[in-house]
Amino acid sequence: MAEIRYTKDHEWVRLEEDGTATVGITDHAQEALGDIVFVELPATDRTVVEGESVAVVESVKAASDIYAPLAGKVVEINDLLTEDPSLVNRDPEDEAWFFRMELDDADAFESLMDEDAYKQFLETL
């Protein structure tokens, strides 16, 4: 089973068997946003640095940036989200992934929060 880590910006990152990382937003994030009505995804082959805004989610409440959790290159986007943005509300931590990326430094994945650390972080909000 693939390992999942989390960021303080409420993105989840799943390290895949092929070494790529799949990125999406957490259930907490989609709940805070409300009904998602639009998703803007990054371009494939885009090189990103950690913390850079790479995508946008718009809900009936607000627009929110999605940040690159780690440095690397976007290799795939989830076109389903442009066709059906509400998928983010229905399945945020599986089918509604935003993009996949090749990491510049696979070891950097270990610096992200594991599930327990993320749950503890949520309790401080």
C-alpha positions in Angstrom: 0.0 0.0 0.0 1.3 3.5 -0.9 2.3 5.8 1.9 0.5 9.0 2.4 1.8 12.3 4.0 0.2 15.6 4.6 1.1 19.4 4.6 0.0 22.3 6.8 -1.7 23.6 3.7 -4.0 20.6 3.8 -2.7 18.7 0.8 -2.1 15.0 0.9 0.7 13.3 -1.0 0.8 9.7 -1.9 4.1 8.1 -2.9 3.4 5.7 -5.7 5.3 2.5 -6.5 6.8 4.1 -9.6 8.3 6.9 -7.5 5.9 9.6 -8.6 3.8 11.5 -6.0 0.1 12.0 -6.3 -1.3 15.2 -4.8 -4.7 16.2 -3.7 -6.5 18.1 -0.9 -7.6 16.6 2.4 -11.2 15.9 3.5 -10.7 18.7 6.0 -9.8 21.2 3.2 -12.8 20.3 1.0 -15.1 20.5 4.1 -13.8 24.0 4.9 -14.2 25.1 1.3 -17.8 23.9 0.8 -19.3 23.0 -2.6 -16.5 23.0 -5.1 -17.5 24.6 -8.4 -14.3 25.0 -10.4 -10.8 23.5 -10.4 -7.8 25.0 -12.3 -5.0 22.4 -12.7 -1.3 23.0 -13.5 0.2 22.4 -16.9 1.9 19.1 -17.4 5.7 19.3 -17.6 5.6 22.3 -15.3 8.6 22.5 -12.9 7.5 23.6 -9.5 9.2 24.5 -6.2 8.0 23.5 -2.8 5.3 25.9 -1.6 4.6 27.3 -5.0 0.9 27.9 -6.0 0.2 25.3 -8.7 -3.6 25.0 -8.8 -6.8 26.7 -7.7 -10.0 25.4 -6.2 -13.1 27.6 -6.2 -16.1 26.9 -4.1 -19.3 28.8 -3.4 -17.5 30.3 -0.4 -14.1 31.2 -1.7 -11.1 30.5 -4.0 -8.1 28.7 -2.6 -4.6 28.0 -3.9 -3.2 24.5 -4.0 0.5 24.4 -3.3 3.3 22.1 -4.5 4.1 20.0 -1.4 7.5 19.2 -2.8 9.8 20.3 -5.6 9.6 18.5 -8.9 7.8 18.3 -12.3 4.1 17.9 -12.9 3.7 14.8 -15.1 0.0 14.2 -15.1 -3.2 16.0 -14.2 -6.7 14.7 -13.3 -8.9 15.9 -16.1 -11.9 14.5 -14.3 -11.8 17.5 -12.0 -12.3 20.0 -14.8 -15.3 18.1 -16.0 -16.8 17.4 -12.5 -15.2 19.7 -9.8 -17.7 18.3 -7.2 -15.7 15.1 -7.2 -13.4 16.9 -4.8 -16.3 17.0 -2.3 -17.3 13.4 -2.8 -13.9 11.7 -2.8 -11.1 14.2 -1.9 -8.5 11.7 -0.8 -8.7 9.2 -3.6 -10.4 9.7 -7.0 -10.2 13.5 -6.8 -6.4 13.8 -6.9 -5.2 16.9 -8.6 -1.8 16.1 -10.2 1.1 13.6 -10.2 4.6 14.8 -10.0 8.2 13.5 -10.3 10.0 14.6 -7.2 13.4 16.3 -7.4 14.3 14.6 -4.0 12.3 11.5 -3.1 13.7 11.7 0.5 11.9 15.0 1.0 8.7 13.1 1.2 9.7 11.9 4.6 9.7 15.5 5.9 5.9 15.8 5.4 3.5 14.9 8.3 2.2 11.4 8.7 -1.4 10.8 9.4 -1.1 11.0 13.2 0.9 14.2 13.0 -1.6 15.7 10.6 -4.5 14.8 13.0 -2.6 16.5 15.8 -2.1 19.5 13.7 -5.8 19.8 12.9 -6.5 19.8 16.7 -4.5 23.0 17.0 -6.7 24.9 14.4 
